[in-house]
């Protein structure tokens, strides 16, 4: 049986976690690195539903895209909180492995999967920040359709209602940029290479800045822009782990309805 650390090392050969910023806690976050793994689960985020599933169907390792604990903590107490969920996972004997911005930037990772649903041509990476160690977590390429077609793809392929859009829906989008999750910080970089950006968590002030730069925006929501990549993550973990796998990505962490 492979160990937790061996699976982490195999995953790292593809995701290159050493290229991620210090604020992103990728890698093993909970558990014994030397523990053997007979069964692994994959999730989008460690929600209450995911933890309950792990408790009812025990696994040795849970691989998550969204980190569970972002900030330093001095206590792990039972209760409904990230620390409480960490306590429950450890009590259930499950180690936790995180792949986040490293998977965004990885070949066939979250960014590539998001670009794929829009059928972007001549895809290339963008959105890195060497100063903070952020790898290129965005993708950009030829789209050559109106802005309204981006909305149609979001509705048809992502099943998202209530999409927020800025810009003329009839405008031709020659180049489309995508950033999974929260990509508002990359608006200036996107404006330099694209006519429109698809990402989540865009504030009013960021949308104003994009309009000033001539960049149209499509915001389907944070989790929705990451969802296409979860299928890729399940495939990758299944390949590198080589053990029984439980797919828990069906538990969507989307909080807005």
Secondary structure, DSSP 8 states (H G I E B T S, - for coil): --BHHHHHHHHHHHH-GGGS-TTS--EEEES-TT-B-SEEEEESS--HHHHHHHHHS--SEEEESS-S--S--S---SSSSHHHHHHHHHHTT-EEEE-SHHHHHSTTSHHHHHHHHTT-EEEEEE--BTTTTB---EEEEEEEEEHHHHHHHHHHHH---S-EEES-TTSEEEEEEEEEEE-GGGHHHHHHH-SEEEEE---HHHHHHHHHTT-EEEE--HHHHHHHHHHHHHHHHHHHH-SEEEE-TTS------
